[in-house]
Amino acid sequence: MGSLNNVETTNKPINPLDPEEFRKQAHLVVDFIADYYSNIEQYPVCSQVKPGFLTETMLKLAPLEPEPIETIMQDVQNHIIPGLTHWESPGFFAFFPCTASIGNFLGEMLITGFNAIPFNWLASPAATELEMVVLEWVLNLLQLPKSFWFSSDGGGVLLGSTCEALVCTLVAAREKKLSKVAAEEGVLEKMVIYCSDQTHFSLKKACGVVGISPQNVRAIVTTKSMNYELSSLALLNAIETDLRSGLIPLYVCLTVGTTQTTAVDPLGTLCEIANRFDMWVHVDAAYAGSACICPEFRHFLDGVEEATSFSFNPHKWFLTTLDCCCLWVKDRTVYTKALSSDPEYLKNKPSESKQVVDYKDWQISLTRRFKAMKLWMVLRMHGASGLREFIRKQVKMAQHFEKLLSRDKRFELVVPRNFATLCFRLLLANQSSCDGDINMLNKQLLESLNATGRVYMTHAVVEGVYVIRVSIGAVLAQDKHVSMLWDLLQEHAEVLLAKYVTPQVISTLV
Ligand SMILES: Cc1ncc(COP(=O)(O)O)c(C=O)c1O
């Protein structure tokens, strides 16, 4: 085992950043990744390893001596790849996509290459200003109102996740309200947050982080008859009920493209209600925001001009990998007042001049990555036209799959499709079969499809109905992969339906 004596046996001078070694070894890794993409279809989409597969086989201690890159890459091939779920596989239809691209990849290399940490302007002026440039580009592509921009009272920032955007905007909303209401004890306990029962679970988590009790989060029930959109009447009723109880409506989170069914809350009417009560309105378009750069999808954002803040994740469907969330706010003074700090060791002339943006005041942590570089590379290398073409191609494939499903009476499309995600289920011909039986059937269908290793899909449960979700978005997916999915689905549905002649049989098999 390691000892200081062993360490001293290494007599080569170490230079972990030797430029020529870097050139050689990085080429090898780039070749490895290119081969990985070429061969990605040979791997099961969802990893099939058992728990402990790596922790029980890998060496328990870190290597004492340096190892050659070739040996390490051999281990990546033999031990790491089998334990990966391949998010870039064209058979990946689970959750929402996380889309890589050449522009993103090269941008990531530059980010790590420069290793700049732009917590304030001076810490890397180009990184801060590129972030402002790229956020204004995206703001224009989405046709967000100028009130969200620095030339007005607003501004934008690149965060790591939507969850972070929710925490930051909740803190700003809380501080703004605290500065207005009487400073009596227990004010925080009176603040109430509104959302729908389809809102991403991270809102509840974010509320906990900022000190708002889960009892004060009103997740308003949605229904199939309203396509799982938040009802303005229900929101109004909930707010008025809370006001009558002496509570303080603080914040409402609206979603464009909910996680389960991609429902779109009607922004205009909901913002109008929230604004009547001086609430903060955040619009979360984590997935669907990307599609809204196409004019034919922009209408889903109608009404956003009345919101207080807006966020979407390029790391989902915008040819950009994790982590990357764009957040814009209308009032940067209110927003940064809640998040800024001014320690002595960070003081510098540009910051004191108030002529620059210090992004440390726009987020939770001090340090941050130069994320703008990858978004800038994506937009320059693929262009707005390339991004639109990419989105449209995926939507076209989803439309095709939707057509195949709707022509086959054995299947039910549970909600109308808005983007490139579909929710469907297999039905039982037997009229007396209940939702419970059909839920079990679909759970088994999904499990058997995923077990093939050729595709990976996930599920949702809406109003007690188990649905299979297909989110088409993998960059490498083509028409033939959608056809393969359809053939596989039919084959497995036939086998299951043949087994499950009566609902009673289902319960004995599950
Ligand atoms: C609508 C919506 N909001 C928020 C999130 C969470 O995003 P993040 O992981 O960036 O916090 C998701 C994730 O899928 C989502 O679909």
The ligand as a Tripos MOL2 file, in Angstrom:
@<TRIPOS>MOLECULE
LIG
   16    16     1     0     0
SMALL
NO_CHARGES

@<TRIPOS>ATOM
      1 C1        -40.8930   21.5150  -16.5620 C.3       1 LIG1
      2 C2        -39.6330   21.1980  -15.8130 C.ar      1 LIG1
      3 N1        -39.1970   22.0430  -14.8720 N.ar      1 LIG1
      4 C3        -38.0830   21.7880  -14.1770 C.ar      1 LIG1
      5 C4        -37.3270   20.6620  -14.4030 C.ar      1 LIG1
      6 C5        -36.0920   20.4290  -13.5970 C.3       1 LIG1
      7 O1        -35.0160   20.8960  -14.3230 O.3       1 LIG1
      8 P1        -33.5550   20.9810  -13.6900 P.3       1 LIG1
      9 O2        -33.0500   19.6000  -13.6080 O.co2     1 LIG1
     10 O3        -32.8140   21.8420  -14.6550 O.co2     1 LIG1
     11 O4        -33.6860   21.6080  -12.3360 O.co2     1 LIG1
     12 C6        -37.7400   19.7590  -15.3810 C.ar      1 LIG1
     13 C7        -36.9700   18.5370  -15.6500 C.2       1 LIG1
     14 O5        -37.2830   17.7320  -16.4710 O.2       1 LIG1
     15 C8        -38.9160   20.0300  -16.0990 C.ar      1 LIG1
     16 O6        -39.3830   19.1700  -17.0180 O.3       1 LIG1
@<TRIPOS>BOND
     1     1     2 1
     2     2     3 ar
     3     2    15 ar
     4     3     4 ar
     5     4     5 ar
     6     5     6 1
     7     5    12 ar
     8     6     7 1
     9     7     8 1
    10     8     9 2
    11     8    10 1
    12     8    11 1
    13    12    13 1
    14    12    15 ar
    15    13    14 2
    16    15    16 1
@<TRIPOS>SUBSTRUCTURE
     1 LIG1         1 GROUP 0 **** ****
